[in-house]
Amino acid sequence: MLEEALEHLVKGIVDHDEDVVVRRKELRRGELLEVRVHPDDLGRVIGRSGRTASAL
C-alpha cells in the first residue's frame, strides 16, 4: 500500500511517468523503498539539496 502511494506521488512530479518503478526491499534493519525514474526526471525527484526526496 505504501508503495502505491509513493508511486502516485512520484508520477505526479515527473515527465516520464511510465518509467516510475517503486520496489520494497527487506533489510536486516527494516524495509527500504527504492524508486527508479527516467534519467531526465532524476533532478525533479531529488530536488534542490534533496528536499523533494526527503519530503517524499
Buried (B, 14 or more C-beta within 10 A) or exposed (E): EEBEEBBEBBBEBBEEBEBBEBEEEEEEEEEEBEBEBBEEBEEBBBBEEEEBEEEB
